Protein backbone atom coordinates (compact mmCIF):
# COMPACT_ATOMS: atom_id res chain seq x y z
CA UNK A 1 0.00 0.00 0.00
CA UNK A 2 2.82 2.43 0.88
CA UNK A 3 4.40 1.82 -2.52
CA UNK A 4 1.12 2.69 -4.29
CA UNK A 5 0.85 5.95 -2.35
CA UNK A 6 4.42 6.89 -3.31
CA UNK A 7 3.68 6.06 -6.95
CA UNK A 8 0.51 8.20 -6.84
CA UNK A 9 2.42 11.13 -5.33
CA UNK A 10 5.18 10.86 -7.97
CA UNK A 11 2.57 10.83 -10.73
CA UNK A 12 0.81 13.91 -9.31
CA UNK A 13 4.12 15.79 -9.18
CA UNK A 14 4.93 14.79 -12.76
CA UNK A 15 1.46 15.86 -13.97
CA UNK A 16 1.89 19.24 -12.24
CA UNK A 17 5.34 19.64 -13.83
CA UNK A 18 3.97 18.77 -17.28
CA UNK A 19 1.10 21.26 -16.82
CA UNK A 20 3.60 24.03 -16.03
CA UNK A 21 5.61 23.10 -19.14
CA UNK A 22 2.42 23.06 -21.22
CA UNK A 23 1.52 26.56 -19.98
CA UNK A 24 5.03 27.78 -20.82
CA UNK A 25 4.92 26.28 -24.33
CA UNK A 26 1.42 27.66 -24.92
CA UNK A 27 2.61 31.15 -23.94
CA UNK A 28 5.61 30.85 -26.28
CA UNK A 29 3.35 29.73 -29.13
CA UNK A 30 1.08 32.70 -28.51
CA UNK A 31 4.02 35.12 -28.69
CA UNK A 32 5.29 33.46 -31.89
CA UNK A 33 1.82 33.55 -33.48
CA UNK A 34 1.54 37.25 -32.74
CA UNK A 35 4.99 37.97 -34.20
CA UNK A 36 4.25 35.90 -37.30
CA UNK A 37 0.88 37.60 -37.77
CA UNK A 38 2.36 41.07 -37.55
CA UNK A 39 5.24 40.23 -39.87
CA UNK A 40 3.35 38.37 -42.54
CA UNK A 41 0.99 41.20 -43.45
CA UNK A 42 3.47 43.98 -44.09
CA UNK A 43 2.82 46.25 -47.02
CA UNK A 44 5.27 46.78 -49.84
CA UNK A 45 6.01 50.24 -48.45
CA UNK A 46 6.81 48.79 -45.02
CA UNK A 47 9.07 46.17 -46.58
CA UNK A 48 10.86 48.84 -48.62
CA UNK A 49 11.27 51.07 -45.56
CA UNK A 50 12.73 48.16 -43.61
CA UNK A 51 15.54 47.75 -46.16
CA UNK A 52 18.81 49.54 -45.66
CA UNK A 53 19.27 52.68 -47.71
CA UNK A 54 16.95 54.60 -50.02
CA UNK A 55 15.42 53.16 -53.18
CA UNK A 56 16.51 56.27 -55.08
CA UNK A 57 18.24 59.58 -54.50
CA UNK A 58 17.19 62.67 -56.44
CA UNK A 59 18.39 66.25 -56.43
CA UNK A 60 16.26 69.37 -56.50
CA UNK A 61 18.24 71.76 -58.68
CA UNK A 62 17.76 75.40 -59.55
CA UNK A 63 17.76 76.70 -63.10
CA UNK A 64 21.46 77.47 -62.82
CA UNK A 65 22.22 73.89 -61.79
CA UNK A 66 22.80 74.60 -58.10
CA UNK A 67 21.57 71.86 -55.75
CA UNK A 68 18.82 73.12 -53.42
CA UNK A 69 18.01 69.79 -51.79
CA UNK A 70 18.72 66.08 -51.87
CA UNK A 71 15.71 63.74 -51.80
CA UNK A 72 15.97 60.15 -50.60
CA UNK A 73 13.02 57.99 -51.68
CA UNK A 74 11.94 55.17 -49.33
CA UNK A 75 8.74 53.51 -50.57
CA UNK A 76 5.99 56.06 -49.94
CA UNK A 77 8.24 58.40 -47.92
CA UNK A 78 10.59 61.16 -48.98
CA UNK A 79 13.48 62.39 -46.86
CA UNK A 80 14.38 65.86 -48.10
CA UNK A 81 17.66 67.42 -46.96
CA UNK A 82 18.06 71.10 -47.78
CA UNK A 83 21.39 72.43 -49.04
CA UNK A 84 21.01 75.41 -46.70
CA UNK A 85 18.63 75.89 -43.76
CA UNK A 86 15.24 77.36 -44.65
CA UNK A 87 13.59 79.89 -42.35
CA UNK A 88 10.09 79.04 -41.18
CA UNK A 89 8.78 82.59 -41.15
CA UNK A 90 8.64 83.18 -44.87
CA UNK A 91 7.58 81.82 -48.23
CA UNK A 92 8.51 78.21 -47.41
CA UNK A 93 5.97 78.06 -44.59
CA UNK A 94 3.28 80.34 -46.04
CA UNK A 95 3.28 78.89 -49.54
CA UNK A 96 4.84 75.41 -49.58
CA UNK A 97 3.63 74.08 -46.22
CA UNK A 98 0.46 76.06 -45.44
CA UNK A 99 -0.95 76.37 -48.94
CA UNK A 100 0.52 73.77 -51.31
CA UNK A 101 0.95 70.73 -49.04
CA UNK A 102 -2.23 71.63 -47.16
CA UNK A 103 -4.14 71.30 -50.45
CA UNK A 104 -3.05 67.64 -50.68
CA UNK A 105 -3.79 67.06 -46.99
CA UNK A 106 -7.31 68.45 -47.49
CA UNK A 107 -7.86 66.23 -50.54
CA UNK A 108 -6.71 63.21 -48.52
CA UNK A 109 -8.93 64.14 -45.57
CA UNK A 110 -11.91 64.30 -47.92
CA UNK A 111 -11.00 60.87 -49.33
CA UNK A 112 -10.93 59.53 -45.75
CA UNK A 113 -14.41 60.97 -45.12
CA UNK A 114 -15.65 59.29 -48.30
CA UNK A 115 -14.06 56.00 -47.26
CA UNK A 116 -11.69 55.68 -50.21
CA UNK A 117 -8.56 56.28 -48.09
CA UNK A 118 -7.48 55.18 -44.62
CA UNK A 119 -6.45 57.81 -42.07
CA UNK A 120 -2.90 56.45 -41.89
CA UNK A 121 -2.54 57.04 -45.66
CA UNK A 122 -3.09 60.81 -45.45
CA UNK A 123 -0.15 62.92 -46.58
CA UNK A 124 1.83 64.20 -43.61
CA UNK A 125 5.26 65.67 -42.97
CA UNK A 126 7.76 66.23 -40.19
CA UNK A 127 10.24 69.09 -40.19
CA UNK A 128 13.83 68.67 -39.07
CA UNK A 129 14.97 71.88 -37.48
CA UNK A 130 18.59 72.76 -36.97
CA UNK A 131 20.77 75.78 -36.59
CA UNK A 132 19.41 78.56 -38.80
CA UNK A 133 16.03 77.00 -39.59
CA UNK A 134 14.65 73.87 -41.19
CA UNK A 135 17.41 71.59 -42.46
CA UNK A 136 15.21 68.81 -43.76
CA UNK A 137 11.81 67.22 -43.79
CA UNK A 138 10.23 63.80 -44.04
CA UNK A 139 7.14 63.61 -46.20
CA UNK A 140 4.94 60.52 -45.83
CA UNK A 141 2.23 59.09 -48.11
CA UNK A 142 2.74 61.06 -51.30
CA UNK A 143 1.14 57.94 -52.85
CA UNK A 144 1.63 58.53 -56.60
CA UNK A 145 4.61 59.27 -58.79
CA UNK A 146 2.70 62.21 -60.29
CA UNK A 147 2.15 63.70 -56.83
CA UNK A 148 5.82 63.24 -55.97
CA UNK A 149 6.89 65.04 -59.16
CA UNK A 150 4.49 67.92 -58.43
CA UNK A 151 5.73 68.20 -54.83
CA UNK A 152 9.37 68.33 -55.95
CA UNK A 153 8.56 70.79 -58.77
CA UNK A 154 6.85 73.20 -56.36
CA UNK A 155 9.60 72.67 -53.78
CA UNK A 156 12.18 73.62 -56.43
CA UNK A 157 10.26 76.80 -57.26
CA UNK A 158 9.86 77.65 -53.56
CA UNK A 159 13.53 77.08 -52.73
CA UNK A 160 14.57 79.09 -55.77
CA UNK A 161 12.59 82.06 -54.42
CA UNK A 162 13.75 81.50 -50.82
CA UNK A 163 17.45 81.14 -51.67
CA UNK A 164 17.47 84.08 -54.10
CA UNK A 165 15.91 86.48 -51.57
KAHUVEN-V860036 format. One line per field, one symbol per residue. ss: DSSP state (H for helix, E for strand, - for the rest). A space follows every 10 residues. Layout:
ss->???
This chain:
ss->-HHHHHHHHH HHHHHHHHHH HHHHHHHHHH HHHHHHHHHH ---HHHHHHH -----EEEEE E-----EEEE EEEE--EEEE EEEEEE---- HHHHHHHHHH HHHHHHHHHH HHHH----HH H--EEEEEEE --EEEEEEEE ----HHHHHH HHHHHHHHHH HHHH-
